[in-house]
Amino acid sequence: MARILSIDYGRKRVGMAVTDPGQIIATRLTTIPTHTIWDFLKEYFLKEKVETVVVGYPRQMNNEASEAVRYINPFLRKFQQVYPEIRLELYDERFTSKMAFQTMIDGGLKKKQRQNKEMIDGISATIILQNYLEQRRNLQ
């Protein structure tokens, strides 16, 4: 089976997570500067078979899209143009940064380590992907 890639897209950084080929476990892949996303994806897709990309889509408490979609939507449009063969899914990412931070606390990371924004973005992408996988399993 092909992998599922998760993207937590931000203005400065992009956190990424990926499943194993069996699409069972979500694992933090990396966090990269946003301006390098297209080069990274090109190289990654050459090495790994990916069937679906799940992008965290920020929503407000009233379920409307947040203002952050201003810079996410152009990425989504370009992704669909460049990679039309890869399924693109949006996943509500509310609270994932807070959950990532709590995960770091629960994991025993020191305060200095918890201030690492790259780690938070990577863990957020992992949470998005794990939640997506769980929701998909529940629908089957």
Backbone as CSV, one residue per row, in Angstrom:
resi,resn,N_x,N_y,N_z,CA_x,CA_y,CA_z,C_x,C_y,C_z
1,MET,0.833,-1.187,0.000,0.000,0.000,0.000,0.877,1.250,0.000
2,ALA,0.295,2.315,-0.458,0.992,3.595,-0.458,0.800,4.286,0.891
3,ARG,1.636,5.236,1.151,1.593,5.987,2.407,0.575,7.122,2.332
4,ILE,0.252,7.658,3.517,-0.536,8.877,3.631,0.383,9.908,4.283
5,LEU,0.458,11.078,3.698,1.298,12.161,4.204,0.404,13.230,4.807
6,SER,0.791,13.744,5.962,0.041,14.805,6.623,0.873,16.074,6.614
7,ILE,0.212,17.208,6.365,0.896,18.498,6.319,0.206,19.476,7.254
8,ASP,0.992,20.038,8.157,0.537,21.144,9.003,1.211,22.386,8.425
9,TYR,0.499,23.072,7.530,1.070,24.169,6.739,0.987,25.482,7.501
10,GLY,2.128,26.133,7.632,2.177,27.429,8.295,2.945,28.436,7.455
11,ARG,2.852,29.685,7.839,3.545,30.735,7.081,5.053,30.592,7.136
12,LYS,5.587,30.130,8.250,7.042,30.008,8.401,7.549,28.574,8.247
13,ARG,6.773,27.628,8.775,7.200,26.233,8.799,6.069,25.308,8.368
14,VAL,6.475,24.128,7.895,5.524,23.082,7.527,5.914,21.818,8.284
15,GLY,5.023,21.376,9.164,5.237,20.112,9.866,4.664,18.987,9.028
16,MET,5.360,17.856,9.015,4.900,16.720,8.215,4.987,15.428,9.005
17,ALA,4.012,14.577,8.744,3.989,13.240,9.320,3.588,12.286,8.204
18,VAL,3.881,11.018,8.402,3.596,10.028,7.364,3.206,8.707,8.019
19,THR,2.424,7.926,7.292,2.081,6.595,7.784,3.124,5.596,7.307
20,ASP,3.090,4.449,7.918,3.833,3.305,7.397,3.109,2.853,6.122
21,PRO,3.723,1.989,5.299,3.044,1.550,4.071,1.695,0.875,4.320
22,GLY,1.492,0.285,5.503,0.213,-0.341,5.824,-0.846,0.640,6.296
23,GLN,-0.482,1.900,6.408,-1.384,2.978,6.814,-1.997,2.737,8.198
24,ILE,-1.148,2.286,9.129,-1.620,1.996,10.476,-1.099,3.022,11.488
25,ILE,0.176,3.357,11.386,0.826,4.208,12.377,1.259,5.535,11.746
26,ALA,0.982,6.631,12.446,1.442,7.951,12.025,2.744,8.272,12.752
27,THR,3.729,8.737,12.003,5.035,9.063,12.560,5.463,10.445,12.088
28,ARG,6.031,11.217,12.992,6.559,12.536,12.614,7.640,12.338,11.574
29,LEU,7.548,13.081,10.474,8.530,12.981,9.401,9.583,14.079,9.539
30,THR,9.154,15.337,9.460,10.087,16.457,9.520,9.323,17.763,9.654
31,THR,10.052,18.817,9.864,9.522,20.174,9.783,10.500,20.949,8.909
32,ILE,9.951,21.633,7.906,10.801,22.356,6.958,10.336,23.808,6.849
33,PRO,11.199,24.694,6.369,10.751,26.060,6.086,9.706,26.033,4.957
34,THR,8.686,26.846,5.079,7.589,26.846,4.109,8.071,27.069,2.681
35,HIS,9.053,27.938,2.499,9.488,28.236,1.132,10.161,27.046,0.433
36,THR,10.448,25.967,1.162,11.083,24.794,0.550,10.100,23.651,0.282
37,ILE,8.822,23.877,0.514,7.827,22.797,0.438,7.793,22.091,-0.916
38,TRP,7.857,22.856,-2.002,7.710,22.240,-3.327,8.903,21.368,-3.669
39,ASP,10.103,21.789,-3.333,11.288,20.954,-3.561,11.224,19.693,-2.707
40,PHE,10.809,19.854,-1.455,10.705,18.700,-0.564,9.703,17.682,-1.110
41,LEU,8.504,18.158,-1.483,7.476,17.239,-1.978,7.930,16.527,-3.246
42,LYS,8.562,17.231,-4.146,9.043,16.627,-5.391,9.994,15.470,-5.084
43,GLU,10.960,15.716,-4.208,11.918,14.672,-3.848,11.242,13.528,-3.097
44,TYR,10.359,13.856,-2.171,9.712,12.823,-1.375,8.837,11.918,-2.239
45,PHE,8.071,12.508,-3.143,7.185,11.721,-4.000,7.959,10.855,-4.984
46,LEU,9.199,11.227,-5.301,10.037,10.376,-6.151,10.511,9.141,-5.393
47,LYS,10.711,9.284,-4.068,11.217,8.179,-3.243,10.105,7.294,-2.689
48,GLU,8.977,7.901,-2.356,7.906,7.168,-1.671,6.592,7.260,-2.434
49,LYS,5.840,6.174,-2.415,4.511,6.165,-3.028,3.519,6.716,-1.999
50,VAL,2.856,7.804,-2.369,1.891,8.458,-1.486,0.552,8.516,-2.222
51,GLU,-0.498,7.997,-1.596,-1.811,8.004,-2.250,-2.684,9.171,-1.812
52,THR,-2.466,9.647,-0.583,-3.297,10.718,-0.034,-2.428,11.690,0.746
53,VAL,-2.741,12.970,0.613,-2.120,13.999,1.437,-3.234,14.646,2.243
54,VAL,-3.068,14.648,3.561,-4.039,15.236,4.474,-3.451,16.562,4.969
55,VAL,-4.186,17.638,4.735,-3.709,18.959,5.135,-4.575,19.471,6.282
56,GLY,-3.914,19.885,7.346,-4.635,20.484,8.465,-5.271,21.786,8.020
57,TYR,-6.572,21.909,8.250,-7.328,23.081,7.812,-7.915,23.752,9.040
58,PRO,-7.421,24.944,9.360,-7.837,25.594,10.612,-9.261,26.139,10.574
59,ARG,-10.003,25.814,11.603,-11.377,26.300,11.738,-11.532,27.002,13.076
60,GLN,-12.484,27.908,13.129,-12.785,28.599,14.372,-13.807,27.778,15.155
61,MET,-14.098,28.214,16.357,-15.043,27.478,17.196,-16.439,27.399,16.575
62,ASN,-16.817,28.371,15.748,-18.129,28.348,15.091,-18.105,27.531,13.793
63,ASN,-17.018,26.808,13.561,-16.825,25.920,12.417,-16.546,26.649,11.107
64,GLU,-16.387,27.959,11.136,-15.991,28.690,9.939,-14.479,28.608,9.797
65,ALA,-13.999,28.742,8.557,-12.560,28.707,8.319,-11.902,29.898,9.012
66,SER,-10.720,29.674,9.560,-10.010,30.766,10.230,-9.311,31.640,9.197
67,GLU,-8.759,32.752,9.647,-8.097,33.656,8.711,-6.813,33.068,8.146
68,ALA,-6.282,32.026,8.763,-5.063,31.374,8.271,-5.259,30.715,6.916
69,VAL,-6.498,30.491,6.509,-6.729,29.848,5.209,-6.289,30.743,4.049
70,ARG,-6.045,32.030,4.334,-5.579,32.932,3.271,-4.284,32.448,2.650
71,TYR,-3.419,31.863,3.434,-2.170,31.356,2.869,-2.190,29.842,2.650
72,ILE,-3.148,29.143,3.214,-3.260,27.700,2.980,-3.966,27.420,1.654
73,ASN,-5.027,28.169,1.346,-5.775,27.928,0.105,-4.916,28.014,-1.154
74,PRO,-4.017,29.007,-1.290,-3.151,29.018,-2.481,-2.270,27.764,-2.562
75,PHE,-1.784,27.283,-1.418,-1.009,26.040,-1.409,-1.862,24.876,-1.903
76,LEU,-3.109,24.795,-1.422,-4.002,23.704,-1.827,-4.275,23.729,-3.325
77,ARG,-4.531,24.920,-3.859,-4.791,25.036,-5.303,-3.587,24.597,-6.119
78,LYS,-2.404,25.052,-5.733,-1.191,24.682,-6.473,-0.921,23.183,-6.349
79,PHE,-1.147,22.632,-5.150,-0.925,21.192,-4.967,-1.790,20.394,-5.936
80,GLN,-3.060,20.765,-6.053,-3.964,20.040,-6.947,-3.548,20.176,-8.405
81,GLN,-2.958,21.311,-8.766,-2.474,21.491,-10.138,-1.216,20.669,-10.398
82,VAL,-0.293,20.668,-9.450,0.986,19.989,-9.631,0.858,18.473,-9.462
83,TYR,0.004,18.032,-8.543,-0.147,16.603,-8.230,-1.615,16.171,-8.315
84,PRO,-2.223,16.237,-9.491,-3.648,15.884,-9.589,-3.928,14.406,-9.307
85,GLU,-2.902,13.558,-9.389,-3.090,12.122,-9.173,-3.103,11.746,-7.693
86,ILE,-2.739,12.672,-6.822,-2.714,12.392,-5.386,-3.961,12.981,-4.735
87,ARG,-4.682,12.135,-4.017,-5.891,12.600,-3.326,-5.501,13.602,-2.242
88,LEU,-6.236,14.693,-2.179,-5.987,15.742,-1.193,-7.201,15.828,-0.280
89,GLU,-6.968,15.706,1.028,-8.058,15.777,1.996,-7.744,16.844,3.025
90,LEU,-8.772,17.546,3.472,-8.622,18.544,4.521,-9.086,17.940,5.837
91,TYR,-8.384,18.295,6.915,-8.763,17.771,8.222,-8.741,18.917,9.221
92,ASP,-9.800,19.032,9.999,-9.928,20.087,10.993,-8.764,19.989,11.986
93,GLU,-7.976,21.048,12.063,-6.800,21.005,12.930,-6.966,21.784,14.227
94,ARG,-8.205,22.099,14.582,-8.417,22.814,15.844,-7.747,22.090,16.999
95,PHE,-7.084,22.855,17.822,-6.468,22.376,19.065,-5.239,21.480,18.881
96,THR,-4.787,21.228,17.655,-3.654,20.315,17.505,-2.372,20.892,18.094
97,SER,-2.167,22.203,17.999,-0.952,22.784,18.595,-0.983,22.646,20.115
98,LYS,-2.158,22.856,20.702,-2.283,22.685,22.152,-2.083,21.220,22.547
99,MET,-2.631,20.314,21.741,-2.453,18.895,22.019,-0.986,18.494,21.859
100,ALA,-0.307,19.068,20.862,1.114,18.777,20.661,1.930,19.245,21.862
101,PHE,1.620,20.437,22.341,2.327,20.980,23.499,2.096,20.091,24.715
102,GLN,0.857,19.657,24.919,0.552,18.772,26.054,1.271,17.441,25.901
103,THR,1.373,16.950,24.681,2.101,15.704,24.426,3.559,15.847,24.830
104,MET,4.126,17.016,24.554,5.513,17.264,24.929,5.668,17.292,26.454
105,ILE,4.711,17.891,27.147,4.740,17.918,28.612,4.616,16.498,29.153
106,ASP,3.631,15.760,28.624,3.405,14.380,29.073,4.622,13.497,28.795
107,GLY,5.356,13.832,27.731,6.546,13.067,27.375,7.765,13.433,28.206
108,GLY,7.608,14.411,29.102,8.693,14.766,30.003,9.718,15.727,29.424
109,LEU,9.382,16.398,28.317,10.339,17.337,27.743,10.480,18.564,28.631
110,LYS,11.691,19.046,28.734,11.965,20.234,29.539,11.410,21.482,28.864
111,LYS,11.246,22.545,29.637,10.641,23.787,29.136,11.369,24.294,27.889
112,LYS,12.672,24.256,27.891,13.461,24.723,26.740,13.116,23.912,25.489
113,GLN,12.975,22.606,25.621,12.629,21.745,24.497,11.209,22.014,24.006
114,ARG,10.310,22.349,24.922,8.912,22.603,24.544,8.753,23.910,23.786
115,GLN,9.751,24.771,23.816,9.701,26.027,23.084,10.117,25.861,21.630
116,ASN,10.501,24.666,21.245,10.928,24.374,19.880,9.704,24.298,18.962
117,LYS,9.476,25.364,18.202,8.294,25.459,17.332,8.311,24.389,16.238
118,GLU,9.492,24.025,15.765,9.585,22.984,14.739,9.043,21.661,15.255
119,MET,9.379,21.340,16.493,8.895,20.100,17.084,7.379,20.142,17.250
120,ILE,6.866,21.280,17.702,5.409,21.428,17.868,4.709,21.217,16.530
121,ASP,5.232,21.814,15.445,4.610,21.659,14.124,4.651,20.208,13.646
122,GLY,5.753,19.525,13.896,5.856,18.119,13.502,4.908,17.234,14.299
123,ILE,4.806,17.491,15.598,3.885,16.716,16.431,2.442,17.018,16.033
124,SER,2.150,18.277,15.702,0.797,18.641,15.242,0.429,17.868,13.989
125,ALA,1.362,17.771,13.043,1.106,17.012,11.813,0.835,15.546,12.137
126,THR,1.550,15.021,13.122,1.355,13.628,13.525,-0.023,13.436,14.150
127,ILE,-0.436,14.380,14.979,-1.765,14.308,15.607,-2.856,14.394,14.547
128,ILE,-2.699,15.298,13.588,-3.672,15.417,12.491,-3.802,14.081,11.766
129,LEU,-2.657,13.470,11.455,-2.673,12.214,10.709,-3.241,11.068,11.539
130,GLN,-2.872,10.982,12.802,-3.393,9.910,13.648,-4.912,10.039,13.813
131,ASN,-5.387,11.272,14.013,-6.835,11.487,14.126,-7.547,11.148,12.825
132,TYR,-6.943,11.491,11.701,-7.508,11.158,10.390,-7.625,9.640,10.235
133,LEU,-6.564,8.928,10.601,-6.585,7.468,10.499,-7.658,6.855,11.388
134,GLU,-7.791,7.369,12.604,-8.811,6.856,13.528,-10.224,7.126,13.001
135,GLN,-10.431,8.333,12.484,-11.748,8.646,11.924,-12.069,7.738,10.743
136,ARG,-11.081,7.483,9.905,-11.281,6.615,8.733,-11.604,5.188,9.167
137,ARG,-10.936,4.699,10.207,-11.215,3.357,10.713,-12.637,3.263,11.267
138,ASN,-13.077,4.320,11.943,-14.422,4.333,12.535,-15.518,4.362,11.477
139,LEU,-15.208,4.855,10.299,-16.203,4.925,9.222,-16.305,3.609,8.456
140,GLN,-15.333,2.733,8.648,-15.338,1.465,7.899,-16.227,0.435,8.555
